[in-house]
């Protein structure tokens, strides 16, 4: 099977649609929602008791090996 030829016009049109805006979209409301959600995530992250990095890699590995071996 040969490689598909890339058409610059098609690529440009696709990129414009992917990074454009949806007609009728309430941009200010969306920006406010995004800011509000970022704040909520930042607040949750600052108050969580979870560790900064996962610590169960070895335990997960042992579990997967046991399950795969049927024990």
Backbone atoms as SQL, in Angstrom:
CREATE TABLE atoms (id INTEGER PRIMARY KEY, chain TEXT, resi INTEGER, resn TEXT, atom TEXT, x REAL, y REAL, z REAL);
INSERT INTO atoms VALUES
  (1, 'A', 1, 'UNK', 'N', 0.834, -1.167, 0.000),
  (2, 'A', 1, 'UNK', 'CA', 0.000, 0.000, 0.000),
  (3, 'A', 1, 'UNK', 'C', 0.886, 1.239, 0.000),
  (4, 'A', 2, 'UNK', 'N', 0.650, 2.192, -0.869),
  (5, 'A', 2, 'UNK', 'CA', 1.460, 3.394, -0.950),
  (6, 'A', 2, 'UNK', 'C', 1.044, 4.426, 0.081),
  (7, 'A', 3, 'UNK', 'N', 1.917, 5.370, 0.291),
  (8, 'A', 3, 'UNK', 'CA', 1.623, 6.451, 1.232),
  (9, 'A', 3, 'UNK', 'C', 0.650, 7.437, 0.593),
  (10, 'A', 4, 'UNK', 'N', -0.255, 7.936, 1.411),
  (11, 'A', 4, 'UNK', 'CA', -1.192, 8.940, 0.934),
  (12, 'A', 4, 'UNK', 'C', -0.446, 10.247, 0.714),
  (13, 'A', 5, 'UNK', 'N', -0.814, 10.951, -0.330),
  (14, 'A', 5, 'UNK', 'CA', -0.206, 12.253, -0.593),
  (15, 'A', 5, 'UNK', 'C', -0.902, 13.296, 0.258),
  (16, 'A', 6, 'UNK', 'N', -0.118, 14.125, 0.902),
  (17, 'A', 6, 'UNK', 'CA', -0.672, 15.173, 1.744),
  (18, 'A', 6, 'UNK', 'C', -0.986, 16.399, 0.900),
  (19, 'A', 7, 'UNK', 'N', -2.144, 16.940, 1.083),
  (20, 'A', 7, 'UNK', 'CA', -2.569, 18.123, 0.352),
  (21, 'A', 7, 'UNK', 'C', -2.548, 19.304, 1.311),
  (22, 'A', 8, 'UNK', 'N', -1.684, 20.293, 1.073),
  (23, 'A', 8, 'UNK', 'CA', -1.552, 21.424, 1.984),
  (24, 'A', 8, 'UNK', 'C', -2.869, 22.151, 2.265),
  (25, 'A', 9, 'UNK', 'N', -3.734, 22.266, 1.242),
  (26, 'A', 9, 'UNK', 'CA', -5.005, 22.955, 1.440),
  (27, 'A', 9, 'UNK', 'C', -5.898, 22.190, 2.423),
  (28, 'A', 10, 'UNK', 'N', -5.914, 20.892, 2.314),
  (29, 'A', 10, 'UNK', 'CA', -6.720, 20.061, 3.203),
  (30, 'A', 10, 'UNK', 'C', -6.178, 20.137, 4.635),
  (31, 'A', 11, 'UNK', 'N', -4.877, 20.088, 4.762),
  (32, 'A', 11, 'UNK', 'CA', -4.263, 20.179, 6.084),
  (33, 'A', 11, 'UNK', 'C', -4.574, 21.530, 6.724),
  (34, 'A', 12, 'UNK', 'N', -4.467, 22.613, 5.955),
  (35, 'A', 12, 'UNK', 'CA', -4.755, 23.955, 6.475),
  (36, 'A', 12, 'UNK', 'C', -6.214, 24.081, 6.892),
  (37, 'A', 13, 'UNK', 'N', -7.131, 23.546, 6.086),
  (38, 'A', 13, 'UNK', 'CA', -8.556, 23.613, 6.416),
  (39, 'A', 13, 'UNK', 'C', -8.856, 22.822, 7.682),
  (40, 'A', 14, 'UNK', 'N', -8.254, 21.653, 7.814),
  (41, 'A', 14, 'UNK', 'CA', -8.456, 20.834, 9.014),
  (42, 'A', 14, 'UNK', 'C', -7.932, 21.555, 10.251),
  (43, 'A', 15, 'UNK', 'N', -6.740, 22.129, 10.154),
  (44, 'A', 15, 'UNK', 'CA', -6.155, 22.842, 11.294),
  (45, 'A', 15, 'UNK', 'C', -7.015, 24.038, 11.677),
  (46, 'A', 16, 'UNK', 'N', -7.540, 24.750, 10.703),
  (47, 'A', 16, 'UNK', 'CA', -8.383, 25.919, 10.990),
  (48, 'A', 16, 'UNK', 'C', -9.641, 25.504, 11.730),
  (49, 'A', 17, 'UNK', 'N', -10.239, 24.396, 11.352),
  (50, 'A', 17, 'UNK', 'CA', -11.451, 23.931, 12.018),
  (51, 'A', 17, 'UNK', 'C', -11.158, 23.415, 13.417),
  (52, 'A', 18, 'UNK', 'N', -10.025, 22.752, 13.597),
  (53, 'A', 18, 'UNK', 'CA', -9.678, 22.213, 14.913),
  (54, 'A', 18, 'UNK', 'C', -9.388, 23.312, 15.914),
  (55, 'A', 19, 'UNK', 'N', -8.843, 24.423, 15.454),
  (56, 'A', 19, 'UNK', 'CA', -8.418, 25.478, 16.363),
  (57, 'A', 19, 'UNK', 'C', -9.293, 26.720, 16.269),
  (58, 'A', 20, 'UNK', 'N', -10.365, 26.612, 15.527),
  (59, 'A', 20, 'UNK', 'CA', -11.283, 27.734, 15.387),
  (60, 'A', 20, 'UNK', 'C', -12.317, 27.729, 16.503),
  (61, 'A', 21, 'UNK', 'N', -13.303, 28.572, 16.360),
  (62, 'A', 21, 'UNK', 'CA', -14.371, 28.633, 17.347),
  (63, 'A', 21, 'UNK', 'C', -15.665, 28.136, 16.730),
  (64, 'A', 22, 'UNK', 'N', -16.532, 27.662, 17.570),
  (65, 'A', 22, 'UNK', 'CA', -17.835, 27.171, 17.142),
  (66, 'A', 22, 'UNK', 'C', -18.783, 28.367, 17.007),
  (67, 'A', 23, 'UNK', 'N', -19.481, 28.501, 15.875),
  (68, 'A', 23, 'UNK', 'CA', -20.395, 29.633, 15.704),
  (69, 'A', 23, 'UNK', 'C', -21.461, 29.639, 16.802),
  (70, 'A', 24, 'UNK', 'N', -21.682, 30.792, 17.385),
  (71, 'A', 24, 'UNK', 'CA', -22.699, 30.917, 18.417),
  (72, 'A', 24, 'UNK', 'C', -22.211, 30.583, 19.811),
  (73, 'A', 25, 'UNK', 'N', -20.953, 30.214, 19.938),
  (74, 'A', 25, 'UNK', 'CA', -20.394, 29.855, 21.233),
  (75, 'A', 25, 'UNK', 'C', -20.222, 31.115, 22.077),
  (76, 'A', 26, 'UNK', 'N', -20.610, 31.042, 23.319),
  (77, 'A', 26, 'UNK', 'CA', -20.496, 32.171, 24.238),
  (78, 'A', 26, 'UNK', 'C', -19.082, 32.184, 24.812),
  (79, 'A', 27, 'UNK', 'N', -18.144, 32.800, 24.077),
  (80, 'A', 27, 'UNK', 'CA', -16.729, 32.798, 24.463),
  (81, 'A', 27, 'UNK', 'C', -16.489, 33.328, 25.874),
  (82, 'A', 28, 'UNK', 'N', -17.093, 34.463, 26.270),
  (83, 'A', 28, 'UNK', 'CA', -16.855, 34.948, 27.636),
  (84, 'A', 28, 'UNK', 'C', -17.314, 33.955, 28.701),
  (85, 'A', 29, 'UNK', 'N', -18.454, 33.311, 28.473),
  (86, 'A', 29, 'UNK', 'CA', -18.934, 32.338, 29.446),
  (87, 'A', 29, 'UNK', 'C', -18.002, 31.138, 29.522),
  (88, 'A', 30, 'UNK', 'N', -17.527, 30.671, 28.374),
  (89, 'A', 30, 'UNK', 'CA', -16.602, 29.540, 28.340),
  (90, 'A', 30, 'UNK', 'C', -15.309, 29.913, 29.060),
  (91, 'A', 31, 'UNK', 'N', -14.788, 31.118, 28.816),
  (92, 'A', 31, 'UNK', 'CA', -13.562, 31.558, 29.484),
  (93, 'A', 31, 'UNK', 'C', -13.771, 31.613, 30.994),
  (94, 'A', 32, 'UNK', 'N', -14.923, 32.106, 31.431),
  (95, 'A', 32, 'UNK', 'CA', -15.231, 32.145, 32.865),
  (96, 'A', 32, 'UNK', 'C', -15.310, 30.740, 33.448),
  (97, 'A', 33, 'UNK', 'N', -15.957, 29.828, 32.719),
  (98, 'A', 33, 'UNK', 'CA', -16.062, 28.440, 33.187),
  (99, 'A', 33, 'UNK', 'C', -14.688, 27.797, 33.317),
  (100, 'A', 34, 'UNK', 'N', -13.838, 28.018, 32.330),
  (101, 'A', 34, 'UNK', 'CA', -12.491, 27.438, 32.361),
  (102, 'A', 34, 'UNK', 'C', -11.720, 27.986, 33.559),
  (103, 'A', 35, 'UNK', 'N', -11.799, 29.293, 33.787),
  (104, 'A', 35, 'UNK', 'CA', -11.106, 29.899, 34.924),
  (105, 'A', 35, 'UNK', 'C', -11.640, 29.346, 36.246),
  (106, 'A', 36, 'UNK', 'N', -12.956, 29.221, 36.349),
  (107, 'A', 36, 'UNK', 'CA', -13.580, 28.691, 37.564),
  (108, 'A', 36, 'UNK', 'C', -13.141, 27.256, 37.816),
  (109, 'A', 37, 'UNK', 'N', -13.109, 26.452, 36.757),
  (110, 'A', 37, 'UNK', 'CA', -12.704, 25.053, 36.905),
  (111, 'A', 37, 'UNK', 'C', -11.222, 24.927, 37.259),
  (112, 'A', 38, 'UNK', 'N', -10.375, 25.774, 36.671),
  (113, 'A', 38, 'UNK', 'CA', -8.960, 25.760, 37.030),
  (114, 'A', 38, 'UNK', 'C', -8.782, 26.109, 38.504),
  (115, 'A', 39, 'UNK', 'N', -9.531, 27.082, 38.980),
  (116, 'A', 39, 'UNK', 'CA', -9.462, 27.462, 40.391),
  (117, 'A', 39, 'UNK', 'C', -9.903, 26.306, 41.283),
  (118, 'A', 40, 'UNK', 'N', -10.992, 25.639, 40.892),
  (119, 'A', 40, 'UNK', 'CA', -11.477, 24.493, 41.676),
  (120, 'A', 40, 'UNK', 'C', -10.429, 23.380, 41.713),
  (121, 'A', 41, 'UNK', 'N', -9.785, 23.117, 40.584),
  (122, 'A', 41, 'UNK', 'CA', -8.739, 22.087, 40.547),
  (123, 'A', 41, 'UNK', 'C', -7.538, 22.484, 41.397),
  (124, 'A', 42, 'UNK', 'N', -7.130, 23.752, 41.309),
  (125, 'A', 42, 'UNK', 'CA', -6.006, 24.226, 42.125),
  (126, 'A', 42, 'UNK', 'C', -6.321, 24.105, 43.604),
  (127, 'A', 43, 'UNK', 'N', -7.540, 24.483, 43.992),
  (128, 'A', 43, 'UNK', 'CA', -7.950, 24.378, 45.399),
  (129, 'A', 43, 'UNK', 'C', -7.945, 22.924, 45.864),
  (130, 'A', 44, 'UNK', 'N', -8.476, 22.037, 45.037),
  (131, 'A', 44, 'UNK', 'CA', -8.517, 20.619, 45.402),
  (132, 'A', 44, 'UNK', 'C', -7.106, 20.054, 45.518),
  (133, 'A', 45, 'UNK', 'N', -6.237, 20.460, 44.615),
  (134, 'A', 45, 'UNK', 'CA', -4.862, 19.955, 44.654),
  (135, 'A', 45, 'UNK', 'C', -4.143, 20.435, 45.909),
  (136, 'A', 46, 'UNK', 'N', -4.409, 21.667, 46.317),
  (137, 'A', 46, 'UNK', 'CA', -3.700, 22.203, 47.482),
  (138, 'A', 46, 'UNK', 'C', -4.193, 21.608, 48.797),
  (139, 'A', 47, 'UNK', 'N', -5.378, 21.002, 48.806),
  (140, 'A', 47, 'UNK', 'CA', -5.922, 20.450, 50.044),
  (141, 'A', 47, 'UNK', 'C', -5.948, 18.930, 50.079),
  (142, 'A', 48, 'UNK', 'N', -5.468, 18.293, 49.029),
  (143, 'A', 48, 'UNK', 'CA', -5.530, 16.831, 48.982),
  (144, 'A', 48, 'UNK', 'C', -4.493, 16.203, 49.917),
  (145, 'A', 49, 'UNK', 'N', -4.824, 15.028, 50.397),
  (146, 'A', 49, 'UNK', 'CA', -3.864, 14.281, 51.209),
  (147, 'A', 49, 'UNK', 'C', -3.129, 13.238, 50.370),
  (148, 'A', 50, 'UNK', 'N', -3.399, 13.228, 49.086),
  (149, 'A', 50, 'UNK', 'CA', -2.710, 12.283, 48.206),
  (150, 'A', 50, 'UNK', 'C', -1.257, 12.709, 48.027),
  (151, 'A', 51, 'UNK', 'N', -0.349, 11.742, 47.831),
  (152, 'A', 51, 'UNK', 'CA', 1.054, 12.104, 47.605),
  (153, 'A', 51, 'UNK', 'C', 1.227, 12.769, 46.241),
  (154, 'A', 52, 'UNK', 'N', 2.329, 13.505, 46.076),
  (155, 'A', 52, 'UNK', 'CA', 2.602, 14.174, 44.803),
  (156, 'A', 52, 'UNK', 'C', 2.827, 13.182, 43.672),
  (157, 'A', 53, 'UNK', 'N', 3.365, 12.021, 44.001),
  (158, 'A', 53, 'UNK', 'CA', 3.638, 11.001, 42.985),
  (159, 'A', 53, 'UNK', 'C', 3.099, 9.658, 43.479),
  (160, 'A', 54, 'UNK', 'N', 2.754, 8.822, 42.521),
  (161, 'A', 54, 'UNK', 'CA', 2.259, 7.488, 42.865),
  (162, 'A', 54, 'UNK', 'C', 3.357, 6.697, 43.579),
  (163, 'A', 55, 'UNK', 'N', 2.950, 5.902, 44.559),
  (164, 'A', 55, 'UNK', 'CA', 3.928, 5.135, 45.334),
  (165, 'A', 55, 'UNK', 'C', 3.685, 3.631, 45.269),
  (166, 'A', 56, 'UNK', 'N', 2.683, 3.206, 44.535),
  (167, 'A', 56, 'UNK', 'CA', 2.321, 1.798, 44.548),
  (168, 'A', 56, 'UNK', 'C', 2.796, 0.995, 43.360),
  (169, 'A', 57, 'UNK', 'N', 3.815, 1.463, 42.648),
  (170, 'A', 57, 'UNK', 'CA', 4.265, 0.756, 41.438),
  (171, 'A', 57, 'UNK', 'C', 4.670, -0.689, 41.724),
  (172, 'A', 58, 'UNK', 'N', 5.458, -0.899, 42.752),
  (173, 'A', 58, 'UNK', 'CA', 5.936, -2.250, 43.064),
  (174, 'A', 58, 'UNK', 'C', 4.783, -3.165, 43.467),
  (175, 'A', 59, 'UNK', 'N', 3.856, -2.647, 44.291),
  (176, 'A', 59, 'UNK', 'CA', 2.700, -3.448, 44.710),
  (177, 'A', 59, 'UNK', 'C', 1.822, -3.781, 43.510),
  (178, 'A', 60, 'UNK', 'N', 1.629, -2.826, 42.603),
  (179, 'A', 60, 'UNK', 'CA', 0.834, -3.086, 41.400),
  (180, 'A', 60, 'UNK', 'C', 1.511, -4.133, 40.536),
  (181, 'A', 61, 'UNK', 'N', 2.812, -4.019, 40.362),
  (182, 'A', 61, 'UNK', 'CA', 3.554, -5.006, 39.576),
  (183, 'A', 61, 'UNK', 'C', 3.388, -6.405, 40.165),
  (184, 'A', 62, 'UNK', 'N', 3.564, -6.526, 41.485),
  (185, 'A', 62, 'UNK', 'CA', 3.419, -7.827, 42.147),
  (186, 'A', 62, 'UNK', 'C', 2.011, -8.385, 41.940),
  (187, 'A', 63, 'UNK', 'N', 0.995, -7.539, 42.055),
  (188, 'A', 63, 'UNK', 'CA', -0.393, -7.966, 41.868),
  (189, 'A', 63, 'UNK', 'C', -0.616, -8.477, 40.445),
  (190, 'A', 64, 'UNK', 'N', -0.145, -7.731, 39.458),
  (191, 'A', 64, 'UNK', 'CA', -0.338, -8.131, 38.060),
  (192, 'A', 64, 'UNK', 'C', 0.351, -9.458, 37.784),
  (193, 'A', 65, 'UNK', 'N', 1.549, -9.635, 38.288),
  (194, 'A', 65, 'UNK', 'CA', 2.284, -10.884, 38.081),
  (195, 'A', 65, 'UNK', 'C', 1.508, -12.044, 38.720),
  (196, 'A', 66, 'UNK', 'N', 1.021, -11.847, 39.958),
  (197, 'A', 66, 'UNK', 'CA', 0.261, -12.912, 40.617),
  (198, 'A', 66, 'UNK', 'C', -0.992, -13.280, 39.832),
  (199, 'A', 67, 'UNK', 'N', -1.711, -12.276, 39.351),
  (200, 'A', 67, 'UNK', 'CA', -2.944, -12.546, 38.598),
  (201, 'A', 67, 'UNK', 'C', -2.634, -13.273, 37.308),
  (202, 'A', 68, 'UNK', 'N', -1.601, -12.845, 36.615),
  (203, 'A', 68, 'UNK', 'CA', -1.239, -13.491, 35.341),
  (204, 'A', 68, 'UNK', 'C', -0.773, -14.941, 35.541),
  (205, 'A', 69, 'UNK', 'N', -0.163, -15.177, 36.680),
  (206, 'A', 69, 'UNK', 'CA', 0.298, -16.541, 36.953),
  (207, 'A', 69, 'UNK', 'C', -0.801, -17.405, 37.587),
  (208, 'A', 70, 'UNK', 'N', -1.961, -16.798, 37.809),
  (209, 'A', 70, 'UNK', 'CA', -3.105, -17.557, 38.345),
  (210, 'A', 70, 'UNK', 'C', -3.066, -17.761, 39.836),
  (211, 'A', 71, 'UNK', 'N', -2.296, -17.004, 40.550),
  (212, 'A', 71, 'UNK', 'CA', -2.180, -17.219, 41.986),
  (213, 'A', 71, 'UNK', 'C', -2.572, -16.016, 42.737);
